[in-house]
Amino acid sequence: MTQTVYLDYLSTTPVDPRVAEAMGRCLTLDGTFGNPASRSHRFGWEAEMAVEAARSDVAALIGADLREIVWTSGATESDNLAIKGVVEAVRAGGASCAHVVTSKIEHKAVLDTVAALEAAGLTEATYLAPDSDGRINPDEVRAALRPDTCLVSIMHANNEIGTVNDIAAIAAVAHEGGALLHVDAAQSVGKIPVDVRALDVDLLSLSAHKFYGPKGMGALFVRRHPRPRLMAQIHGGGHERGYRSGTLATHQIVGIGTAAAIAAEALQHEGQRLSSLRDALWAALASIDGVTLNGHPSERLPGALNVSVADVEGEALLLSLSDFALSTGSACTSASLEPSYVLRALGLPDALAHSSLRISLGRFTQDDDLHRFAVRFAEVVARLRRETA
């Protein structure tokens, strides 16, 4: 039986074996199994030390201070804490927070959170359209700002097409207008350099499983100077400086810390390797008539490609490539029969949006995997076109 080649690293990644080993040492009686909040015995002290070491590693990966890292269950919770937390805190302080600016191609964790606030009558929102390359223009952000805009939420890298936004420019516009900037950086952290100081962001969300750490673990960067006011969304003990209550999962936190340290060490080399693989794969696919690239040709994640195939039915294409783990869009919308809302926002007609594939390369992708895929892809496209001619 042919082994399936995994080419869906924007959706999720396997846990790096080194991460799994570090996590395992926190689960048994002879390891670091204590509650980090227990201050009366060495088991708790050891767990707290492990948690803070991991906090330092995650902070170092994004250029932050360790005191700016708040543990969460992933970027979805971080997005909720950032967006709801800002809106509710501003309103609780008696100020007006009647408006939020975001984009039409954000992850559902942002779009659904903003929609929930709108439905509750807590804010209004402007949803910016991307340009044809899938980027958000800072001038469009400026034009959308109102005197009562409290928050701008724009992602760093898109989870379907891999396009990277100019966050520093967007931050300058948001702050000029008196708004805070939240960035969903789940796809960029660990893949490209992310420096919260250079980007000048106020809040930034990340997930461990996007850079070979455990699922169900993430963090929210909350800037210290100046510190945004943020209303907690989970109560019950005041953990994480009052931002997020709950007993900390030491093994998960050690996992994200280990993954962050590995990613930081490999960032430059791995980025160059994946960029070379991606460019070589695109050169092979682009030689096929009717295959087009979605997203910016150069301002994209190193391992990310999203392509449309004309004159081919999308479901048949995906099924014919079943020996490769691919997707047509975000994992959060993979059960939907609707065309990708991201590709629609770029202006693609439904037919092309339906016949698009997200191909994303990762740490364990090899040259042979891509050669095999390129050959198989060309064969499948030719066969499907013959069958429908």
N, C-alpha and C positions, 0 to 999 in steps of 0.2 A: 504494500500500500504506500502511495506517495505521501510524504510528510508535508503537511500544510506549512507554507511560509507566512510568517506573521508580518504584515505591512500596515499596521494600524496603530502606530505609536502615539499619534495625537489623541487617541481615545484613552488608552491606558498602557501601562508597561508592566512587564514582569518585575517582581522584586529582585534586585541585585542579590546574588548569593551572599555577599559580604554584609548586606543589610539584614538579611534573614538570620544570619549567624549572630549578629549583634542583638537583634530582637530576642532571639531564643535565650540569650543569657539573662533576660529579665523576667522569665516566666516560671522558673523553678526554684525550689527551696534553697539550692546552693548558689543562686544568682541574685540579681538586684531586683527583688520582687516586692519591696516595701511600698507603702503609700508615700508619695513625695511630700504630702502635707503632714505626715506624722513626725513631730519634732522631739519625741521623747525617747527614741532608740536609734541605734546605728542603721537599722534597715531602712527607716525613713530618711535618714541623713544621706545614705548612699544613693537612694532613689532620687532625692532632690539634687544631688550633685550630678547625676546622670542627666536629669531633665535640664539643668542649667547649662551643662556642656553642650547638649543638643541645641538649646536656644542660641548659644554662642555660634555654633556651626551654621545654623539657618541665617542668623543675622549677618555673618560674614559673607554668605553667598549673595546677599542682596545689598551689601554695603550699609547695613543698619547697626544700631546699638542693640545689644541683646535685650535691653529693657523695653524695646519697641516691638517685640515679638509676642503676640498673643496666640496661644494654642487653640485650635478649633478642630472640627472633624473633617475639614476640607474646604476647598474654595467656595463651595455653595454656601456653607454656613458663614464663611468669612464675608462673602458678598452680602448676605442678609444682615450680618452684624454691622457692616460698614454703612450700607444704604439706609436700612431702617434706623440704625443707631444714630446717624447724623440727623435725619429728619425729625425723629422723636426728641432728640436732645435740644435741637434748635427751638422746636415748638414748646418744650417744657421750660425753656429759658425765657419764654415770652416774646421771642423774635419771630419774624415771618419766615417760613420756609415753604412757600407756596409753589416752588418750581424746582424740578430736577432736569438735567440735560443728560441724555444717553444716546445710544445709536441703535439703528434697526438690526444690526448684525451682532449684538452682544450675545453672550451665552444666555440660555434660559434662566440661569440662576440670577442674572441681573434683570432681564426683561420681566420675568414673573414677579420678582420682588418689587420692582417699580410699579408694575400693574396692580399689585396687591395694595400698595400705598395709595394709588389713584382710586381704586375701588372703595377704600375706606375713607376717602375724602381728605386724606392727610397731605396730599401734594398734587400738583399737576406736572406733566412731563412733556418734554419735546424729544422726539426720536429722530436723530439725524440720519440721513441717507449717506452711504459711502460713495466715493467716486467709482468709476468703472474698474479700478484696480483693487477695490475693497478697502481703501484707507479713508479715515475720517479727517477732513480738512480742518485745521485749526481756525481758519476764517469762518467756517460754518459754525463752529462752537461759539465764536465771538458773537456772531449774528443771532444766535439762539439765546444768549444770556439775557436775563431780566434783573431788575433791581432786587427781586425777591428770590433769585436763584441761589440755593444754598449748596448744591452739590452737582458736580459733573462726574459721570461714571463712564469711562471709555476703556476698552480692553487694550492690552499691549499687543498681543498677537491673536489673530482669529483662530478659533478651534476647528474650522472647516477648511479654510483656504490658506492658513499660515501667514497671512499678510501682517506685517508689523507696522504699528502706528508710530508717529512722531510724538511720543508722550511728553517730552520736555517742552515742545512748542505748545501743546495743548495745556500743559500745566501753567505756562506763562499766561496764556489767555484766561484760564479759569481764575487764577489768583488776581489778575488785573481786574476782573469783574467781581471780586470779593467772594468767590465760591471755592469750596474745597474740591479736591480731585481724588476720586477713588479709581484705582486701576485693577482690573481683573488680569493678573499676570500668571494664571495657572499654566498657560501654554509656553510662556517664555522663560520662566525661572528654571535654571538648570540646563537650558538649551542655548541661550545667548546671554551675554553679559547684561545683568540688571543691577543698576546702582540707584537706590532710592534717593540719594543726595543729588546726583547728576540729573535725574528725571524730575526731581523736586515734587514728588507726590506726597499726599497727606495720608492716604490709606492704600494698601496693596494686598491683594488676596493671592494665596498660592496653595497648591495641593501636592502632597508627597508623592502620590502615585503617578504624577506626570514626569518625575525624574527618578524613577526606579525605587521609590520608597513604598511604604504600605498604603493600601487603600483605607479610607476612613480617617485620614490624618492630614491636617493642614495648618495654616497659620494666617493671621492678619497682622500686617505691619501697621502700627499706629504711631505716627510721627510724635516725637516728644516736644520739639520746639519749632514752631508753635504747635501745641497739642490740640487736635480737634476734639470738641465735646462729642461724646459717644454714649448713647443709652444702651445698657446691657440688654440682651435678648433672652438670656438664660440666667435665672436667679437661684440662689440656694447655697450660700457659703462664701461668696465673694472671692472665689479663686481668680487667678490671672488679673490681679490688680483691680478686681471688681468688674472686669469686662465679660467674663465667661465662667460661671460657676460649674463645678463638677470635679470629681476625683480624676486626676490626670492619669492617662494610660501610659505608664513608663515605657513599656515595650514599644508602643507606637511612636512615642516621642523620640526614643533612642533610634528608631528606624528612620524617621525623617532627618534627624541630625546626621546619622551615618551617610544617608543618601546625599545630603547637602554637601558634606565634606568630600565625598567621591566626585560629585558633579563639579564642584569648584576646581578640583585638581585636574579634571579631564576636559574642562570647558573649551579651552582654545583648540586643543588637538582634535577633540571629537567634533567640534563645529566645523573645522576645516575638512575632516574626513567625510562628514555627512553632506556638506555642500558639494564636494566633488562627486560623491555617489549620486546625489540628487540631479546635478547638472548632466551627468552622463546618462542617467535614466531619461531625463526630459529630452535630450538630444535624440535618443532612440524612439521615444513615443512621438515626438514632433515630426518625425519623418513619415508618419502615417497620415494620409489625407484625412481632413476633417477632425483631427484631434487638436484641441485648443487648450491653452492654459488659463485657469481662473485665478485671479489675484495678481499682485504686483510681480513683475518678472525678477526683481532683485531684492526688494525689501520684504523678505519672507524668512521664515524659520529655516535653518539649514537642511532639515530632512523632510520638508513639507512640499507636496505637489497636490494640486487638485485639477483634474482634467475633464473636459467634456468631449464626448465622441458623437459626432453627427451621424445620422442615419442608422442608429443602433438603438434598440429598446433597452432601457436601463436595467430592468430586472433580469432580462436574458443575459446581459453582459456580466452582471454580478454572479449569477448562477453558473455561468460558463467558466468563471474564474474561481471556482469553489476551492481549488487547491491553494488559494492565497487568501489570507485573512485581510479583507479590505472593507471599506464602508463607503456609503454614498454621502455621509455627513456626520454630524455629531452623534455620539453614542446615546445622548439624551433624547434624540429624535429619531433613532434608527428604526423604531417600530411604526413610524408614521408613513402613510402612503403618499403624503403630499411632497411636492418638490421642496428642496432645501430653501428655507426662507432667506438664508444668506445669499445663495446664488440668485434668487429672485431679486433681492435688493441690489445686486450688481447689474441687473437688467437682462439676465439670461431668460429666454423664453422657456416655458415649462418643459418642452421636449428636450432641450439641452440640459436643463437642470436635472431632469430625471435620468439622463444618460451620463451623469458625472460620477467620477470616482475620486475619493480621497485616498492618496497613497502617502504614507508617512514612514520614514525610515528611522531607525533607532540604534542604540548601542550594540545590539546583537545582529544587525543587518550586515550581510557580507556581499561582495561583488557577485558571487555565483547566484545569490538569491535574485538580484536585479536582472542579471542576464537571462535567467530562466523566466522571470516575469515578462521581460520585454518580448522575448520570443513567443511566449504563450499569448500575450496580449494581442500581438499582431495577427496571430493565427485565428484567434477568437473573433476579432473585429472583422477580418476578411470573410470568415464563415457566416457570421450573422448577417452581413450585408448581402452575401450571395443568396441566403435563404429568404430575405425580404425583397429582393430585387424583382 
